Amino acid sequence: MKILLTGATGYIGKRLLPILIEQGHDVICVVRDKNRFYYPEKFEKNCQVIEVDFLNPETLVNIPNDIDAAYYLIHSMSGSASNYNELESISANYFLERINNTNVKQIIYLSGIVNDKSLSKHLSSRKAVEEILMAGSISTTTLRAGIIVGSGSASFEIIRDLVDKLPLMITPKWLNTKCQPIAISDVLEFLTKSLLNPVTHNQSFDIGGPDILTYKEMLLQFAKAKKLKRYIFTIPVMTPKLSSYWLYFVTSTSYKLASALVSSMKVEVICKDNRINNLLSVTPITYKEALDRALVKINEDNIVSSWKDSLISGQFKGNLAYYLKVPKKDCFIDRRKREIINRQYTIDRIWAIGGDTGWYYGDWLWSLRGFIDKIFGGVGARRGRTHKKEIHPGDVLDFWRVLYANKIDGKLILYAEMRLPGEAWLEFKIINNTLYQAATFKPKGLLGKLYWYSVLPFHGFIFNGMINKLTY
């Protein structure tokens, strides 16, 4: 069949795509920026990529008519706009209006569990989108999930950060809220088994694992899986704002996402029933099994997708192509070059930069810069990287975003997402037997110029040491 996959660059979309192709479907991937979307060459025969912005109805003409089913995986877990819930409803309406004029027989929407009487803004927004899609003339299946457990998921990474870094936790009272986590593998099985399955048409289903746990119990079970001793005490005095800041400073999450998560974590997300398990012959695995699988993927460096690579994890706005041409006019540039002894050695070193590997020289200064960035509301350096050796456009590297990555050309361009009085790029390129390294800064006003001169003494130390380590 021909399947429309919206949210193809997202955490779920990236994992669903290979399964659909393996099942023999042709998949049309809907993205806002083609430059951010990477897929293996073996997918080319069965994969088509189109650019669509669901807030811009003019772009919806790119969606073809001859499609059999559509996955609606568009969510703003934390929108930068205060009215993101309205924007989500607008997107859903535009999507439905266009899909009504195609051959689509079914829409599958992944939503959140909305059984509590009092819903967060985020969950209310998902419920509103569900109602819009269900009101259309096309058969719609809504799958409602709570906490999704898998390598790279936002919830899992936050749990991992907290447990790995804090032997003792003084936590807000919402850690006693109950939820019903589900493994990412089970979510994907529900999504694929619902595809053009008449028993799921025009219905909404709660999907969850067999365990009902508090967030505190989830943390302690993770600690047990890692063989770590952890102590957690909850106190009633932490307000939602303080709780959001607590998550923001301790974990790699952005403040926007932390705020949305805290708001939602005060709401119980428990399934009303599990009838879909029997309808689709799915037996969800336990939370412990989900943790074990996720940890194996991390240890094997086999993380398919991560929330950190999404745009909501940082300050990046717009398409990669807009930033790809590094400016020269009115810029400060730190240029360095070195002859290389072994091209492959240097490329491998460049492609492993950031994350656990570090920046090869003056790592404590990079960490300090990341800490300062966090204080001023930036992304900090804790995001790390999704893969240890692979880099693709759109990926994050600590507080950088990958704009261009081509191993054959030996060229890598990064764009800074840290809080700056200007814009910054970091480039590496190999020409013949020489590595060229350039740090470019385009200042905004006097403050930008003062910033450049204040950090200039450190550049000679950091960038000189880094290029030396990359070439020898």
C-alpha positions as CSV (number, residue, x, y, z in Angstrom):
1,M,0.0,0.0,0.0
2,K,1.0,3.6,-0.3
3,I,1.2,5.2,3.2
4,L,1.5,8.9,4.2
5,L,3.8,9.3,7.2
6,T,3.6,12.7,8.8
7,G,6.1,13.5,11.5
8,A,8.7,11.4,9.7
9,T,11.6,13.2,11.4
10,G,10.2,12.6,14.8
11,Y,11.0,10.0,17.4
12,I,8.1,7.7,16.4
13,G,8.2,8.4,12.7
14,K,11.9,7.5,12.3
15,R,11.2,4.1,13.9
16,L,8.0,3.4,12.1
17,L,9.4,4.1,8.6
18,P,11.7,1.0,8.4
19,I,9.0,-1.3,9.6
20,L,6.5,-0.1,7.0
21,I,9.1,-0.5,4.3
22,E,10.0,-3.9,5.5
23,Q,6.3,-4.9,5.3
24,G,6.4,-3.9,1.6
25,H,4.6,-0.6,1.7
26,D,5.6,2.5,-0.3
27,V,5.9,5.4,2.2
28,I,5.5,9.1,1.5
29,C,7.4,10.9,4.3
30,V,6.1,14.4,5.1
31,V,8.7,16.8,6.6
32,R,9.0,20.5,6.9
33,D,12.7,20.4,5.9
34,K,14.1,17.8,3.5
35,N,17.6,18.7,4.7
36,R,16.9,17.4,8.2
37,F,15.6,14.0,6.9
38,Y,18.1,11.1,6.5
39,Y,17.2,7.6,5.5
40,P,19.4,4.7,4.2
41,E,19.9,4.3,0.5
42,K,18.2,0.9,0.5
43,F,14.9,2.7,1.3
44,E,15.1,4.9,-1.8
45,K,12.9,2.5,-4.0
46,N,10.0,2.6,-1.5
47,C,10.4,6.0,0.1
48,Q,9.4,9.5,-1.2
49,V,10.0,12.7,0.7
50,I,7.8,15.8,0.4
51,E,7.9,19.1,2.2
52,V,4.7,20.2,3.9
53,D,4.0,22.8,6.6
54,F,0.6,22.1,8.0
55,L,0.3,25.7,9.1
56,N,0.7,26.8,5.5
57,P,-2.2,25.4,3.4
58,E,-0.4,26.2,0.2
59,T,2.2,23.5,0.8
60,L,-0.5,20.8,1.3
61,V,-0.8,20.4,-2.5
62,N,2.4,18.4,-2.3
63,I,0.5,15.5,-0.8
64,P,-0.5,13.1,-3.6
65,N,-4.1,11.8,-4.0
66,D,-3.2,8.1,-4.5
67,I,-2.6,7.2,-0.9
68,D,-4.3,4.4,1.1
69,A,-3.7,5.4,4.7
70,A,-2.1,8.2,6.7
71,Y,-0.3,8.4,10.0
72,Y,-0.8,11.7,11.9
73,L,2.2,11.9,14.2
74,I,2.4,15.7,14.5
75,H,2.7,16.9,18.1
76,S,4.1,20.1,19.7
77,M,5.2,18.6,23.0
78,S,6.3,22.1,23.9
79,G,5.6,24.9,21.5
80,S,7.5,28.1,21.6
81,A,4.2,30.0,21.0
82,S,1.9,30.5,23.9
83,N,-1.0,29.5,21.7
84,Y,0.5,26.2,20.4
85,N,-2.7,24.4,21.3
86,E,-4.6,26.6,18.8
87,L,-1.8,26.0,16.2
88,E,-2.2,22.2,16.6
89,S,-5.9,22.5,16.0
90,I,-5.3,24.6,12.9
91,S,-2.8,22.0,11.6
92,A,-5.2,19.2,12.2
93,N,-8.0,21.0,10.3
94,Y,-5.7,21.8,7.3
95,F,-4.5,18.1,7.3
96,L,-8.1,16.8,7.3
97,E,-9.2,19.2,4.7
98,R,-6.5,18.0,2.3
99,I,-6.8,14.3,3.2
100,N,-10.6,14.4,2.4
101,N,-9.7,15.0,-1.2
102,T,-7.4,12.0,-1.5
103,N,-8.1,8.2,-1.7
104,V,-7.2,7.7,2.0
105,K,-9.3,5.1,3.7
106,Q,-7.9,5.5,7.2
107,I,-6.1,8.0,9.5
108,I,-4.1,6.7,12.4
109,Y,-3.4,9.2,15.2
110,L,-1.1,8.7,18.1
111,S,-2.4,10.7,21.1
112,G,-2.1,10.8,24.8
113,I,-4.2,9.1,27.5
114,V,-6.9,11.6,28.5
115,N,-9.0,9.8,31.1
116,D,-8.3,12.2,34.0
117,K,-10.9,14.8,34.8
118,S,-8.3,17.5,34.9
119,L,-6.0,17.6,31.9
120,S,-2.9,19.6,31.2
121,K,-2.7,22.1,28.4
122,H,-0.6,19.6,26.4
123,L,-3.1,16.7,26.9
124,S,-6.1,18.9,26.2
125,S,-4.5,19.9,22.9
126,R,-4.1,16.2,21.9
127,K,-7.7,15.5,22.8
128,A,-8.8,18.5,20.7
129,V,-6.9,17.2,17.7
130,E,-8.4,13.7,18.2
131,E,-11.9,15.2,18.2
132,I,-11.1,17.1,14.9
133,L,-9.9,14.0,13.2
134,M,-12.7,11.8,14.4
135,A,-15.3,14.4,13.2
136,G,-14.1,13.9,9.6
137,S,-15.5,11.6,7.0
138,I,-12.5,9.3,6.9
139,S,-12.2,6.3,9.3
140,T,-9.9,7.3,12.1
141,T,-8.1,5.2,14.7
142,T,-6.7,7.0,17.7
143,L,-4.1,5.2,19.9
144,R,-3.7,6.9,23.3
145,A,-0.3,6.3,25.0
146,G,1.2,7.6,28.2
147,I,4.9,7.4,29.0
148,I,6.8,5.8,26.1
149,V,9.9,3.8,27.2
150,G,12.6,3.4,24.7
151,S,16.2,4.5,24.0
152,G,16.1,8.1,23.0
153,S,12.6,8.9,24.2
154,A,12.2,12.1,26.2
155,S,10.8,10.4,29.3
156,F,13.4,7.7,29.2
157,E,16.3,10.1,28.8
158,I,15.1,12.3,31.7
159,I,14.8,9.2,33.9
160,R,18.3,8.1,32.9
161,D,19.7,11.6,33.6
162,L,18.2,11.8,37.0
163,V,19.2,8.3,38.1
164,D,22.8,8.5,36.7
165,K,23.6,11.9,38.2
166,L,21.7,12.0,41.5
167,P,22.4,9.4,44.3
168,L,20.0,11.4,46.5
169,M,16.9,13.2,45.0
170,I,14.7,15.8,46.7
171,T,11.8,15.7,44.4
172,P,8.4,17.4,43.8
173,K,5.2,15.6,45.0
174,W,4.1,14.8,41.4
175,L,6.6,11.9,41.5
176,N,3.8,10.0,43.4
177,T,1.4,10.4,40.4
178,K,0.5,7.1,38.8
179,C,1.0,6.2,35.1
180,Q,1.0,3.2,32.8
181,P,4.2,3.2,30.7
182,I,4.5,1.4,27.4
183,A,7.5,0.1,25.5
184,I,8.3,1.8,22.2
185,S,8.3,-1.7,20.5
186,D,4.7,-2.1,21.6
187,V,3.6,1.3,20.4
188,L,5.1,0.5,17.0
189,E,3.3,-2.9,16.9
190,F,-0.1,-1.2,17.7
191,L,0.5,1.4,15.0
192,T,1.3,-1.2,12.3
193,K,-1.4,-3.7,13.3
194,S,-4.0,-1.0,13.2
195,L,-3.2,-0.2,9.6
196,L,-6.3,-0.6,7.5
197,N,-7.6,-3.0,10.1
198,P,-11.5,-2.7,10.2
199,V,-11.7,-3.6,13.9
200,T,-9.9,-0.4,14.8
201,H,-11.8,2.0,12.5
202,N,-13.6,5.0,14.1
203,Q,-12.4,4.1,17.6
204,S,-10.1,5.4,20.2
205,F,-8.0,3.0,22.3
206,D,-5.8,3.4,25.3
207,I,-2.5,1.5,25.0
208,G,-0.2,0.7,27.9
209,G,2.0,-1.9,29.4
210,P,1.0,-4.3,32.2
211,D,2.5,-2.1,35.0
212,I,0.8,0.8,36.8
213,L,3.6,2.7,38.6
214,T,4.4,6.0,40.2
215,Y,7.1,8.1,38.6
216,K,9.1,7.5,41.8
217,E,8.8,3.7,41.3
218,M,9.9,4.1,37.7
219,L,13.1,5.9,38.8
220,L,13.8,3.3,41.4
221,Q,13.3,0.4,39.0
222,F,15.7,2.1,36.5
223,A,18.2,2.4,39.3
224,K,17.8,-1.3,40.0
225,A,18.3,-2.1,36.3
226,K,21.6,-0.1,36.4
227,K,22.6,-1.7,39.7
228,L,22.7,1.7,41.4
229,K,21.6,2.6,44.9
230,R,19.3,5.7,44.8
231,Y,17.3,7.5,47.5
232,I,14.3,9.6,46.7
233,F,12.4,12.0,49.0
234,T,9.3,13.9,47.8
235,I,8.4,17.3,49.3
236,P,5.1,19.3,48.8
237,V,6.6,22.7,48.4
238,M,8.0,22.5,44.9
239,T,5.7,24.5,42.6
240,P,5.3,23.6,38.9
241,K,7.8,26.4,38.0
242,L,10.4,25.2,40.5
243,S,9.9,21.6,39.3
244,S,10.4,22.7,35.7
245,Y,13.7,24.4,36.6
246,W,14.7,21.4,38.6
247,L,14.3,19.1,35.6
248,Y,15.9,21.7,33.3
249,F,19.1,22.1,35.3
250,V,19.6,18.4,36.3
251,T,18.7,16.8,33.0
252,S,19.3,17.4,29.3
253,T,15.8,18.6,28.6
254,S,14.9,22.1,27.4
255,Y,12.9,24.3,29.7
256,K,10.0,24.3,27.3
257,L,9.8,20.5,27.4
258,A,10.4,20.4,31.1
259,S,7.5,22.7,31.7
260,A,5.2,20.7,29.5
261,L,6.2,17.4,31.1
262,V,5.7,18.7,34.6
263,S,2.3,20.0,33.7
264,S,1.4,16.6,32.3
265,M,3.0,14.6,35.1
266,K,0.5,15.9,37.6
267,V,-2.2,14.0,35.6
268,E,-2.7,10.3,36.0
269,V,-2.3,8.5,32.7
270,I,-3.8,5.1,33.2
271,C,-5.7,3.0,30.6
272,K,-9.4,2.5,31.0
273,D,-9.3,-0.9,29.4
274,N,-6.9,-3.1,27.3
275,R,-9.4,-4.5,24.8
276,I,-7.1,-3.5,21.9
277,N,-4.6,-6.1,23.1
278,N,-7.0,-8.9,22.3
279,L,-8.3,-7.2,19.1
280,L,-4.8,-7.0,17.6
281,S,-3.2,-9.9,19.5
282,V,-0.6,-7.8,21.2
283,T,0.9,-8.6,24.6
284,P,2.8,-5.6,25.9
285,I,6.0,-6.2,27.8
286,T,6.7,-5.0,31.3
287,Y,8.4,-1.8,32.3
288,K,11.4,-3.8,33.4
289,E,11.7,-5.6,30.0
290,A,11.3,-2.2,28.3
291,L,14.1,-0.8,30.4
292,D,16.4,-3.8,29.7
293,R,15.8,-3.5,25.9
294,A,16.5,0.3,25.9
295,L,19.7,-0.2,27.9
296,V,20.9,-2.8,25.4
297,K,20.3,-0.4,22.5
298,I,22.3,2.3,24.3
299,N,25.2,-0.1,25.0
300,E,25.2,-1.2,21.4
301,D,25.1,2.4,20.1
302,N,22.0,1.4,18.2
303,I,19.6,4.2,19.0
304,V,17.3,4.7,16.0
305,S,15.9,8.1,17.0
306,S,16.2,10.5,19.9
307,W,14.0,13.4,21.1
308,K,17.2,15.4,21.4
309,D,17.4,15.7,17.6
310,S,14.0,17.3,17.4
311,L,13.9,21.1,17.1
312,I,12.1,21.5,20.4
313,S,15.3,20.3,22.1
314,G,17.0,23.6,21.3
315,Q,16.9,27.1,19.9
316,F,17.0,26.2,16.3
317,K,14.4,27.7,14.0
318,G,13.8,27.5,10.3
319,N,15.3,25.2,7.6
320,L,18.9,24.0,7.6
321,A,19.5,25.5,4.1
322,Y,18.9,29.0,5.5
323,Y,22.0,28.7,7.8
324,L,24.1,26.5,5.5
325,K,25.9,29.3,3.8
326,V,28.3,30.5,6.4
327,P,28.6,34.3,6.3
328,K,31.9,36.2,5.9
329,K,30.9,39.9,5.9
330,D,30.9,41.6,9.3
331,C,32.0,38.4,11.0
332,F,34.9,37.4,13.3
333,I,36.6,34.3,12.1
334,D,39.1,32.0,13.8
335,R,40.8,30.1,11.0
336,R,43.4,27.3,11.5
337,K,44.8,24.6,9.2
338,R,47.1,21.6,9.7
339,E,48.5,19.0,7.4
340,I,47.1,15.6,8.1
341,I,49.0,12.3,8.3
342,N,46.0,9.9,7.8
343,R,42.8,11.2,6.2
344,Q,40.6,8.4,7.5
345,Y,42.0,8.9,11.0
346,T,41.1,12.6,11.0
347,I,37.7,12.0,9.5
348,D,36.9,9.4,12.2
349,R,38.0,11.8,14.9
350,I,35.8,14.6,13.5
351,W,32.8,12.3,13.2
352,A,33.2,11.2,16.8
353,I,33.4,14.7,18.3
354,G,31.2,15.8,21.1
355,G,29.1,13.7,23.5
356,D,31.0,11.2,25.6
357,T,34.1,11.7,23.3
358,G,34.3,15.4,24.1
359,W,36.0,18.1,22.1
360,Y,39.6,16.7,22.4
361,Y,41.0,19.7,24.2
362,G,39.9,21.9,27.1
363,D,36.8,19.8,27.8
364,W,36.4,21.5,31.1
365,L,36.0,24.8,29.3
366,W,33.4,23.4,27.0
367,S,31.5,22.1,30.0
368,L,31.8,25.4,31.7
369,R,30.4,27.2,28.6
370,G,27.6,24.7,28.6
371,F,26.8,25.4,32.3
372,I,26.8,29.1,31.7
373,D,24.5,28.6,28.7
374,K,22.0,26.7,31.0
375,I,22.0,29.5,33.5
376,F,20.9,31.9,30.7
377,G,18.2,29.6,29.5
378,G,20.2,27.8,26.7
379,V,20.4,24.2,25.8
380,G,23.7,23.6,27.7
381,A,26.1,20.8,26.8
382,R,24.1,17.8,28.2
383,R,22.3,16.9,25.1
384,G,25.3,14.9,23.9
385,R,24.7,13.1,20.6
386,T,22.4,10.2,19.4
387,H,25.2,8.0,17.8
388,K,28.8,7.7,18.8
389,K,30.2,7.6,15.3
390,E,27.4,8.6,12.9
391,I,26.4,12.2,12.1
392,H,23.6,13.4,9.9
393,P,22.2,16.8,9.1
394,G,19.7,17.9,11.7
395,D,21.4,15.9,14.5
396,V,22.6,17.6,17.7
397,L,26.1,17.6,19.1
398,D,26.0,19.1,22.6
399,F,25.0,22.7,22.0
400,W,25.5,22.5,18.2
401,R,23.2,21.5,15.4
402,V,24.6,19.7,12.4
403,L,23.9,21.6,9.2
404,Y,26.0,19.5,6.8
405,A,27.9,16.2,7.1
406,N,29.6,14.5,4.2
407,K,32.3,11.9,5.0
408,I,33.3,11.6,1.4
409,D,34.0,15.3,1.1
410,G,35.5,15.4,4.6
411,K,33.3,18.3,5.5
412,L,31.2,19.1,8.6
413,I,29.4,22.3,9.4
414,L,27.8,23.0,12.8
415,Y,25.6,25.8,14.0
416,A,25.5,27.0,17.6
417,E,22.3,26.7,19.5
418,M,23.7,28.2,22.7
419,R,22.5,31.6,23.9
420,L,24.7,34.2,22.1
421,P,24.6,37.9,21.2
422,G,25.0,36.8,17.6
423,E,25.3,33.6,15.5
424,A,28.1,31.1,15.4
425,W,29.3,28.3,13.1
426,L,32.1,25.7,13.4
427,E,33.4,24.2,10.2
428,F,35.8,21.3,9.4
429,K,36.9,20.5,5.8
430,I,39.6,18.4,4.3
431,I,41.2,19.6,1.1
432,N,44.0,17.3,-0.3
433,N,46.2,16.7,2.7
434,T,45.1,19.7,4.8
435,L,42.4,20.1,7.5
436,Y,40.8,23.5,7.6
437,Q,39.0,24.5,10.8
438,A,37.0,27.8,11.1
439,A,35.0,29.2,13.9
440,T,32.8,32.0,12.6
441,F,30.9,34.5,14.7
442,K,28.4,37.1,13.4
443,P,27.9,39.6,16.3
444,K,24.7,41.5,17.0
445,G,25.5,45.0,18.0
446,L,28.1,46.1,20.6
447,L,27.3,43.3,23.0
448,G,28.2,40.8,20.3
449,K,31.6,42.4,19.7
450,L,32.3,42.5,23.4
451,Y,31.4,38.9,23.7
452,W,33.9,37.9,20.9
453,Y,36.8,39.8,22.5
454,S,36.0,38.4,25.9
455,V,36.3,34.8,24.7
456,L,39.1,35.4,22.3
457,P,41.9,34.4,24.8
458,F,40.3,31.0,25.2
459,H,40.1,30.4,21.4
460,G,43.8,30.1,21.0
461,F,43.8,27.5,23.7
462,I,40.8,25.5,22.7
463,F,40.8,25.6,18.9
464,N,44.5,25.2,18.5
465,G,44.5,22.2,20.8
466,M,41.5,20.7,19.1
467,I,42.9,20.8,15.5
468,N,46.2,19.4,16.8
469,K,44.3,16.4,18.3
470,L,42.3,15.9,15.1
471,T,45.4,15.6,12.9
472,Y,47.9,13.7,15.1
